[in-house]
Amino acid sequence: MSLRAVLTGCGAMSAGWIDAAKQIPGLSIAGFVDLDPRRAQAAAASWGGNAQTGADAVAMIDALRPDILFDVAVPMARHTLVAQALSRGCHVLTEKPMAETMAQAADLLARAKAAGRIHAVIQNRRYIAPIRRIRRLLASGVLGRVTSLHCDFFLGPHFGGFREDMRHVLLLDMAIHTFDAARCLSGQDAEAVYCREWNPPGSWFAHESSAAAIFELTDGAVFTYRGSWVAQGLGTSWESAWRIVGERGSLVWDGHDDIRAEIVGPPRSHLFDTAQSVEIPPRDAEDRIDGHLGVMRDFVAAIEGGLQPETRGEDNIKSFAMVMAAIRSAESGMRVAVDV
Ligand SMILES: NC(=O)c1ccc[n+]([C@@H]2O[C@H](COP(=O)([O-])OP(=O)(O)OC[C@H]3O[C@@H](n4cnc5c(N)ncnc54)[C@H](O)[C@@H]3O)[C@@H](O)[C@H]2O)c1
């Protein structure tokens, strides 16, 4: 099937989208839109061919009548862009976070349903091999029931741009990936959260750039998150450093390639049991991987009549709800229910 897309938001992230789109047979990007015409032109040039450029997404959609909107714009523009594209019959693949508020997210889901269009989110950090391998190990039951997941995220990036003025920037712009990964790994959703946010002295962000959160998950497990974007030195992976505890063993993942698991063996002393290491399942040909490209492939396959993508808005809203509940908890100082 041949599919035509318009891409809005030709900033830093758009290069990854363009690269992914080039690898999908039958998919073309017919128009590039950015408020800054030079960015739209540069993106079109990197795509090649004779794509159009402009500053108005609606005008471009009306002119080109594409099958798809690729939304890579800043989060503040998201609801308007996605709503307009859905109302014009486009399928939409959108960057995270899927909206700025729960009301906006719910509105976009309702619009996609009413229009009968696929609406999915680039939650690309669940499309990586370690996540899939760990998920398979946990699902095998070898560690027993998962009782807690813990992760640390500590980096000190100087992005410039919209992030440095954004409220709740760590939770909204980054922790969404980690919270989504916790759902993906555990197979559990979140029911409630207690969260504290702060902006450390010396921060180059205008607002809260560090956070600690404790989530209660649906099957009784606890998920704890500690994160900061103002942490110089000893940086973690962008995927976080993880420890997952089950009834019969534990798993640690450094967020890169080092995954280790141990399960309980015979007693060693009155104090401790022995532990024996467990092999981590290798990659499987069916694993959903390849980051942006993997998400985009599943989105296109869904348009062509395949399964609904894993990151469809209806599912992704459960990860977004974790972020929004964490923000409400941080603002109120209270434990807050995670409502979808
Ligand atoms: N999935 C990931 O791993 C990942 C990584 C980085 C960024 N992102 C997300 O991608 C999105 C963009 O981030 P970025 O780093 O490329 O930001 P950026 O600031 O570099 O680029 C955003 C672009 O959107 C344009 N824009 C703003 N309003 C617009 C509108 N109404 N119509 C068209 N263009 C508009 C801006 O002019 C800018 O060029 C954000 O939602 C961000 O969270 C995701």
Ligand as a Chemical Component Dictionary entry (heavy atoms), coordinates in Angstrom:
data_LIG
# 
_chem_comp.id                   LIG 
_chem_comp.type                 NON-POLYMER 
_chem_comp.pdbx_formal_charge   0 
_chem_comp.three_letter_code    LIG 
# 
loop_
_chem_comp_atom.comp_id 
_chem_comp_atom.atom_id 
_chem_comp_atom.alt_atom_id 
_chem_comp_atom.type_symbol 
_chem_comp_atom.charge 
_chem_comp_atom.model_Cartn_x 
_chem_comp_atom.model_Cartn_y 
_chem_comp_atom.model_Cartn_z 
_chem_comp_atom.pdbx_ordinal 
LIG N1  N1  N 0  10.560 9.969  21.773 1  
LIG C1  C1  C 0  11.728 10.505 22.107 2  
LIG O1  O1  O 0  12.683 9.812  22.441 3  
LIG C2  C2  C 0  11.890 11.986 22.017 4  
LIG C3  C3  C 0  13.136 12.587 22.086 5  
LIG C4  C4  C 0  13.213 13.981 21.935 6  
LIG C5  C5  C 0  12.048 14.715 21.781 7  
LIG N2  N2  N 1  10.839 14.087 21.773 8  
LIG C6  C6  C 0  9.583  14.843 21.629 9  
LIG O2  O2  O 0  9.511  15.373 20.318 10 
LIG C7  C7  C 0  8.803  16.613 20.352 11 
LIG C8  C8  C 0  9.676  17.680 19.702 12 
LIG O3  O3  O 0  10.883 17.751 20.401 13 
LIG P1  P1  P 0  12.213 18.385 19.741 14 
LIG O4  O4  O 0  13.319 18.026 20.648 15 
LIG O5  O5  O -1 12.287 18.043 18.304 16 
LIG O6  O6  O 0  11.875 19.941 19.914 17 
LIG P2  P2  P 0  12.408 21.164 19.017 18 
LIG O7  O7  O 0  12.121 22.391 19.809 19 
LIG O8  O8  O 0  13.804 20.912 18.548 20 
LIG O9  O9  O 0  11.473 21.107 17.721 21 
LIG C9  C9  C 0  10.085 21.324 17.791 22 
LIG C10 C10 C 0  9.664  22.071 16.537 23 
LIG O10 O10 O 0  8.229  22.226 16.557 24 
LIG C11 C11 C 0  7.981  23.466 15.864 25 
LIG N3  N3  N 0  6.605  23.893 16.123 26 
LIG C12 C12 C 0  6.088  24.467 17.231 27 
LIG N4  N4  N 0  4.765  24.703 17.059 28 
LIG C13 C13 C 0  4.446  24.257 15.827 29 
LIG C14 C14 C 0  3.244  24.238 15.066 30 
LIG N5  N5  N 0  2.105  24.706 15.576 31 
LIG N6  N6  N 0  3.270  23.725 13.814 32 
LIG C15 C15 C 0  4.443  23.239 13.306 33 
LIG N7  N7  N 0  5.625  23.246 13.974 34 
LIG C16 C16 C 0  5.617  23.744 15.215 35 
LIG C17 C17 C 0  9.055  24.404 16.394 36 
LIG O11 O11 O 0  9.218  25.521 15.552 37 
LIG C18 C18 C 0  10.267 23.484 16.412 38 
LIG O12 O12 O 0  11.020 23.565 15.221 39 
LIG C19 C19 C 0  8.481  16.880 21.823 40 
LIG O13 O13 O 0  7.177  16.454 22.121 41 
LIG C20 C20 C 0  9.487  16.016 22.571 42 
LIG O14 O14 O 0  9.015  15.597 23.841 43 
LIG C21 C21 C 0  10.759 12.751 21.868 44 
# 
loop_
_chem_comp_bond.comp_id 
_chem_comp_bond.atom_id_1 
_chem_comp_bond.atom_id_2 
_chem_comp_bond.value_order 
_chem_comp_bond.pdbx_ordinal 
LIG N1  C1  SING 1  
LIG C1  O1  DOUB 2  
LIG C1  C2  SING 3  
LIG C2  C3  SING 4  
LIG C2  C21 DOUB 5  
LIG C3  C4  DOUB 6  
LIG C4  C5  SING 7  
LIG C5  N2  DOUB 8  
LIG N2  C6  SING 9  
LIG N2  C21 SING 10 
LIG C6  O2  SING 11 
LIG C6  C20 SING 12 
LIG O2  C7  SING 13 
LIG C7  C8  SING 14 
LIG C7  C19 SING 15 
LIG C8  O3  SING 16 
LIG O3  P1  SING 17 
LIG P1  O4  DOUB 18 
LIG P1  O5  SING 19 
LIG P1  O6  SING 20 
LIG O6  P2  SING 21 
LIG P2  O7  DOUB 22 
LIG P2  O8  SING 23 
LIG P2  O9  SING 24 
LIG O9  C9  SING 25 
LIG C9  C10 SING 26 
LIG C10 O10 SING 27 
LIG C10 C18 SING 28 
LIG O10 C11 SING 29 
LIG C11 N3  SING 30 
LIG C11 C17 SING 31 
LIG N3  C12 SING 32 
LIG N3  C16 SING 33 
LIG C12 N4  DOUB 34 
LIG N4  C13 SING 35 
LIG C13 C14 SING 36 
LIG C13 C16 DOUB 37 
LIG C14 N5  SING 38 
LIG C14 N6  DOUB 39 
LIG N6  C15 SING 40 
LIG C15 N7  DOUB 41 
LIG N7  C16 SING 42 
LIG C17 O11 SING 43 
LIG C17 C18 SING 44 
LIG C18 O12 SING 45 
LIG C19 O13 SING 46 
LIG C19 C20 SING 47 
LIG C20 O14 SING 48 
# 
